[in-house]
């Protein structure tokens, strides 16, 4: 097994968590290059030449309060904005549905901050698994950057997505293929894509192929 530092360098760029909840979280990942540590890049790393991997983190249950919903409850995001949710969630993954919506009075990030602002996070639990569906948007400063959401792929409906897998279980073949990964989290397998100016993230402990399948049923409602 490769050491994690062999195939991933992790840089947390912004983590703003408060007693009121997560205002925003943005993380930047850079896959280690197959070059010596002291090698110089062949082109200047300026003007955002290399896309940044900018992903909303998922606020954990021990930091923010998820409210368990009754069956059929309507889910609305912060300030009345649409909240992404799964339309065709399998019954075995919907034994408990909960939601976290940032309070209206949370102070927004500065316009030049590099980060994302949450609109909602819906949590599905069942059969020993957890699925998060988050809705977020870039700050103006982050929206100006060239960014990527991970290893590029397409859903069955043609939507272009980026995905990440677990650092701890990443294989050498995945590393060679340029996969990005999340270290030390219970829901590392993630599919991320845009709907208009909204960032939709599906995160779970389920295998990445199952997470991609779930992503096809994610809808802003």
Residue pairs with C-beta under 8 A, 6 or more apart in sequence:
2 170
2 172
2 175
4 167
4 168
4 183
5 32
6 32
6 175
7 31
7 32
7 170
7 175
7 181
8 29
8 30
8 31
8 32
8 167
8 170
8 180
8 181
8 183
9 29
9 30
9 31
9 32
10 27
10 29
10 183
11 27
11 28
11 29
11 30
12 27
12 28
13 26
13 27
13 28
13 114
13 115
14 24
14 25
14 26
14 109
14 113
14 114
14 115
15 25
15 27
15 57
16 22
16 23
16 24
16 25
16 109
16 115
17 23
17 25
17 59
17 63
18 106
20 102
20 103
20 105
20 106
21 59
21 63
21 64
21 65
21 100
21 102
21 103
21 106
22 57
22 59
22 63
22 64
22 102
22 118
23 102
23 106
23 107
23 108
23 109
23 117
23 118
24 56
24 109
24 113
24 115
24 116
24 117
24 118
24 136
24 139
25 56
25 57
25 59
25 115
25 116
26 54
26 55
26 56
26 57
26 114
26 115
26 116
26 142
27 53
27 54
27 55
27 57
28 52
28 53
28 54
29 53
29 55
29 164
29 180
29 181
30 53
31 175
31 178
31 179
31 180
33 39
43 49
48 145
48 146
49 146
50 146
51 145
51 146
51 147
51 148
52 145
52 146
52 147
52 148
53 147
53 148
53 149
53 150
53 162
53 180
54 114
54 116
54 138
54 142
54 145
54 147
54 148
54 149
55 149
55 150
55 164
55 190
55 192
55 201
56 116
56 118
56 134
56 136
56 192
56 199
56 201
58 121
58 132
58 134
58 185
58 187
58 201
58 203
59 100
59 118
59 121
61 123
64 100
65 100
66 98
66 99
66 100
66 121
66 123
67 98
67 99
67 100
68 96
68 97
68 98
69 75
69 97
69 98
69 99
73 97
75 83
75 85
75 99
75 120
75 122
75 221
76 82
76 83
76 101
76 120
77 83
77 101
77 119
77 120
77 135
78 101
78 102
78 104
78 118
78 119
78 120
79 104
79 119
81 119
81 120
81 135
82 119
82 135
82 198
82 220
82 221
83 99
83 101
83 119
83 120
83 122
83 135
83 220
83 221
84 120
84 122
84 133
84 134
84 135
84 195
84 198
84 200
84 218
84 219
84 220
84 221
85 122
85 133
85 218
85 219
85 221
86 122
86 124
86 131
86 133
86 214
86 217
86 218
86 219
87 217
87 218
87 219
87 221
88 217
89 124
89 131
89 214
89 217
90 126
91 126
92 126
92 127
93 124
93 125
93 126
93 127
93 129
93 131
94 124
94 126
95 125
95 126
95 127
96 123
96 124
96 125
96 126
97 122
97 123
97 124
97 125
98 122
98 123
98 125
99 120
99 121
99 122
99 123
100 120
100 121
100 123
101 119
101 120
101 121
102 117
102 118
102 119
108 117
109 115
109 117
109 139
110 139
110 141
111 139
111 140
111 141
112 139
112 140
112 141
113 139
113 141
113 142
114 139
114 141
114 142
114 145
115 138
115 139
115 141
115 142
116 136
116 137
116 138
116 139
116 142
116 199
117 136
117 137
117 138
117 139
118 134
118 135
118 136
119 135
119 136
119 137
119 198
120 134
120 135
121 132
121 133
121 134
121 135
122 132
122 133
122 134
123 130
123 131
123 132
124 130
124 131
124 132
124 133
125 131
129 204
129 205
129 206
130 186
130 187
130 204
130 205
131 187
131 202
131 203
131 204
131 206
131 211
131 214
132 187
132 201
132 202
132 203
132 204
133 200
133 201
133 202
133 218
134 199
134 200
134 201
134 203
135 198
135 199
135 200
135 220
136 198
136 199
136 201
137 197
137 198
137 199
138 197
138 199
143 197
148 162
149 161
149 162
149 163
149 192
149 193
150 162
150 163
150 164
150 179
150 180
150 190
150 192
151 162
151 163
151 164
151 177
151 178
151 179
151 180
152 160
152 161
152 162
153 160
153 161
153 162
153 163
153 212
154 160
154 161
155 161
155 191
155 193
155 212
155 215
155 216
156 216
157 216
159 193
159 215
159 216
160 193
161 191
161 192
161 193
161 212
161 215
162 180
162 191
162 192
162 193
163 189
163 190
163 191
163 192
163 208
163 211
163 212
164 179
164 180
164 181
164 182
164 188
164 189
164 190
164 192
165 174
165 179
165 180
165 181
165 182
165 188
165 189
165 208
166 181
166 182
166 185
166 188
166 189
167 181
167 182
167 183
167 184
167 188
168 183
168 184
168 188
170 179
170 181
181 188
182 188
182 190
186 205
187 203
187 204
187 205
188 203
188 205
189 203
189 204
189 205
189 206
189 207
189 208
189 211
190 201
190 202
190 203
190 204
190 211
191 201
191 202
191 208
191 211
191 212
191 214
191 215
192 199
192 200
192 201
192 202
193 199
193 200
193 215
194 200
195 220
198 220
200 215
200 218
200 220
202 211
202 214
202 215
202 218
203 211
204 210
204 211
204 214
206 214
